[in-house]
Amino acid sequence: MTKTLLTVAIVLSGLSAGLFATFSYAVMPGLRRTEDVTFVQSMRAINVAILNPVFAVVFVGAAAAAVAALASGWSGDARPWLVAGVALYVVGAFVVTGAVNVPRNDALEAGMTSDASLREQFESTWVAWNHVRSLLTTGAFVCLVRAALVL
C-alpha cells in the first residue's frame, strides 16, 4: 500500500508541477502578448474554469497521497526524500498559492478599475510567484521520484 501511495503522489505531483510550469512557459507568455482587456478576461475565465473536480484531485491529492505515504511509517534512505517532497509540495502548492496567487486572482475578479490598471496590479507578481510554485512543486516531484528509486 505504501508504494501505491507513493506512486499516486508522484503522478499527481507531476501533474500539478506540470500545470504550474505550463503557466510559466506557455500560458502567461502567451497572455503577455495580448491587449489588457483580453488579458483580464482570459485570466478571469481561467480562474473560474480551473476550479473543477479534476484540478481538486490533482492539487489536493498529491499532498494527501504523499502525507499518507509518509505517515505509513517509512524509514531508511527513502524517508528524507519523502519528507522533502511533502515539504516542497505543501509550500509550493498550498502556501504560495494561498498567500499570493489566489489573493491576486480574487483582486482581479473584484477589480473595478481599468483593465490596464488591473493587469498592472496583477501580472508581474502573479507570474513571479507562479515561477516559484512551479520550481517548488517540480522539486517535490523530483524528491518523490528519488524516494521511489532508493526503496
RAHU-V138974 format. One record per backbone hydrogen bond with DSSP energy under -1.0 kcal/mol. CO is the residue of the C=O (numbers start at 1). NH is the residue of the N-H. Records with the same first field share a line. If there is no record, write none. Layout:
CO: NH, NH
//
This chain:
1: 5
2: 6
3: 7
4: 8
5: 9
6: 10
7: 11
8: 12
9: 13
10: 14
11: 15
12: 16
13: 17
14: 18
15: 19
16: 20
17: 21
18: 22
19: 23
20: 24
21: 25
22: 26, 27
23: 28
26: 30
27: 31
28: 32
30: 33
31: 34
35: 39
36: 40
37: 41
38: 42
39: 43
40: 44
41: 45
42: 46
43: 47
44: 48
45: 49
46: 50
50: 52
52: 56
53: 57
54: 58
55: 59
56: 60
57: 61
58: 62
60: 64
61: 65
62: 66
63: 67
64: 68
65: 69
66: 70
67: 71
70: 73
78: 82
79: 83
80: 84
81: 85
82: 86
83: 87
84: 88
85: 89
86: 90
87: 91
88: 92
89: 93
90: 94, 95
91: 96
94: 98
95: 99
96: 100, 101
97: 102
100: 104
101: 105
102: 106
103: 107
104: 108
105: 109
106: 110
107: 111
114: 118
115: 119
116: 120
117: 121
118: 122
119: 123
122: 126
123: 127
124: 128
125: 129
126: 130
127: 131
128: 132
129: 133
130: 134
131: 135
132: 136
133: 137
134: 138
135: 139
136: 140
137: 141
138: 142
139: 143
140: 144
141: 145
142: 146
143: 147
144: 148
145: 149
146: 150
//
